[in-house]
Amino acid sequence: KSVLFGGYQHNIDKKGRVFIPAKLREELGEEFYICRSIFGKPCLCVYSQAEWDKLVGQISTLPNTKSNDLKRFLYDGTFTVGFDSQGRILIPAVLREYSCLTDEAHIIGMASNLEIWNNELWAKENEKYTPEAIASIVEELNF
């Protein structure tokens, strides 16, 4: 299994479609899932079938009350998508609205999934990733 990585800027057309680079498309397969992030970030996440199945399996290990709350949030805004002939995906309007996506998107490979960000929100988030902040995280790796 290979890893999704890289950062890409792409326009969103008037119909809500965004281009996904070929190397990322290969990893996602024919049909995959797009949803709101469950990691406290105002972005969207895209999962291959295999990664989605892992996530759903992990959610089922939570106590019922917590897993049901998470399922309500996650499943209410999850859509199955695929690529058109030009390598684009249609981001449903409700998800574009949730993540403030209008005319441009920043797409990030996060190893097991993609994140799709509004450019301004990504720029603000990215300010946190100073060399010092990253170094303090790397220290925990005992690298």
C-alpha positions as CSV (number, residue, x, y, z in Angstrom):
1,K,0.0,0.0,0.0
2,S,1.4,3.4,-0.9
3,V,0.9,6.6,0.9
4,L,-1.0,9.7,-0.2
5,F,1.2,12.8,0.0
6,G,1.7,16.2,-1.6
7,G,0.0,19.6,-1.5
8,Y,-1.9,20.9,-4.6
9,Q,-3.8,24.0,-5.5
10,H,-6.8,23.6,-7.9
11,N,-9.7,25.7,-9.0
12,I,-13.3,24.7,-8.2
13,D,-15.6,25.2,-11.2
14,K,-19.1,26.7,-11.0
15,K,-20.6,23.2,-10.7
16,G,-18.4,22.4,-7.6
17,R,-15.9,20.1,-9.3
18,V,-12.3,20.0,-8.5
19,F,-9.4,18.3,-10.2
20,I,-7.6,15.5,-8.3
21,P,-4.0,14.8,-9.5
22,A,-3.4,11.5,-11.2
23,K,-1.1,10.0,-8.6
24,L,-3.8,10.6,-5.9
25,R,-6.6,9.2,-8.1
26,E,-4.7,5.9,-8.5
27,E,-4.7,5.4,-4.7
28,L,-8.4,6.3,-4.3
29,G,-9.8,3.8,-6.8
30,E,-13.0,4.1,-8.8
31,E,-15.4,4.9,-5.9
32,F,-14.6,6.6,-2.6
33,Y,-16.0,8.7,0.2
34,I,-16.0,12.4,0.9
35,C,-17.1,13.8,4.2
36,R,-16.5,16.5,6.9
37,S,-13.3,16.1,8.8
38,I,-13.8,14.4,12.2
39,F,-10.4,15.7,13.4
40,G,-11.6,19.2,14.6
41,K,-10.5,20.9,11.3
42,P,-12.8,22.9,9.0
43,C,-11.9,20.8,5.9
44,L,-13.2,17.8,4.0
45,C,-11.7,14.3,4.0
46,V,-11.6,11.8,1.2
47,Y,-11.2,8.1,1.9
48,S,-10.6,5.1,-0.4
49,Q,-13.0,2.2,0.2
50,A,-10.3,0.3,2.2
51,E,-9.5,3.4,4.5
52,W,-13.2,4.1,4.9
53,D,-13.8,0.5,6.1
54,K,-10.9,0.9,8.6
55,L,-12.4,4.1,9.9
56,V,-15.9,2.6,10.3
57,G,-14.3,-0.4,12.1
58,Q,-12.5,1.9,14.5
59,I,-15.7,3.8,15.2
60,S,-17.5,0.6,16.1
61,T,-15.0,0.0,18.9
62,L,-16.3,3.1,20.8
63,P,-19.0,2.8,23.4
64,N,-22.5,3.1,21.8
65,T,-23.3,6.6,22.9
66,K,-20.0,8.0,21.6
67,S,-20.1,5.9,18.4
68,N,-23.7,7.0,17.6
69,D,-22.8,10.7,18.1
70,L,-19.8,10.3,15.8
71,K,-21.8,8.3,13.2
72,R,-24.6,11.0,13.2
73,F,-22.0,13.7,12.5
74,L,-20.0,11.7,10.0
75,Y,-22.6,9.8,8.1
76,D,-25.0,12.7,7.7
77,G,-22.4,14.5,5.6
78,T,-20.8,11.6,3.7
79,F,-21.1,11.0,0.0
80,T,-19.9,8.4,-2.4
81,V,-18.0,10.0,-5.3
82,G,-16.0,9.0,-8.4
83,F,-14.0,10.8,-11.0
84,D,-15.3,12.2,-14.2
85,S,-13.5,11.7,-17.5
86,Q,-11.2,14.7,-16.7
87,G,-10.1,13.5,-13.3
88,R,-12.5,15.8,-11.3
89,I,-14.8,15.0,-8.4
90,L,-18.0,16.8,-7.6
91,I,-18.0,18.2,-4.1
92,P,-21.6,18.2,-2.9
93,A,-23.0,21.7,-2.2
94,V,-23.6,20.9,1.5
95,L,-19.9,20.0,1.9
96,R,-18.7,23.0,-0.1
97,E,-20.7,25.2,2.3
98,Y,-19.5,23.5,5.4
99,S,-15.8,23.9,4.4
100,C,-16.2,27.4,2.8
101,L,-15.0,26.1,-0.6
102,T,-15.8,28.5,-3.4
103,D,-13.4,28.9,-6.3
104,E,-10.1,27.3,-5.1
105,A,-9.1,24.4,-3.0
106,H,-5.9,23.2,-1.3
107,I,-5.6,19.4,-1.4
108,I,-3.3,17.6,0.9
109,G,-2.3,13.9,0.9
110,M,-2.4,12.8,4.6
111,A,-1.0,9.3,4.1
112,S,-4.3,7.4,4.4
113,N,-6.7,10.1,3.1
114,L,-6.9,13.5,1.4
115,E,-7.9,16.7,3.0
116,I,-9.5,19.5,0.9
117,W,-9.2,23.0,2.4
118,N,-10.4,26.5,1.6
119,N,-7.2,28.4,0.7
120,E,-7.6,31.0,3.4
121,L,-8.4,28.5,6.1
122,W,-5.4,26.4,5.0
123,A,-3.1,29.4,5.1
124,K,-4.3,30.2,8.7
125,E,-3.9,26.6,9.8
126,N,-0.4,26.4,8.1
127,E,0.9,29.3,10.2
128,K,1.0,26.9,13.2
129,Y,3.5,24.7,11.4
130,T,6.7,26.6,12.2
131,P,10.0,24.8,12.1
132,E,10.2,25.0,15.9
133,A,6.6,23.5,16.3
134,I,7.4,20.7,14.0
135,A,10.8,20.0,15.7
136,S,9.0,19.7,19.1
137,I,6.7,17.0,17.6
138,V,9.6,15.2,15.9
139,E,11.4,15.0,19.3
140,E,8.6,12.6,20.4
141,L,9.6,10.2,17.6
142,N,13.0,9.5,19.1
143,F,14.3,9.7,15.5
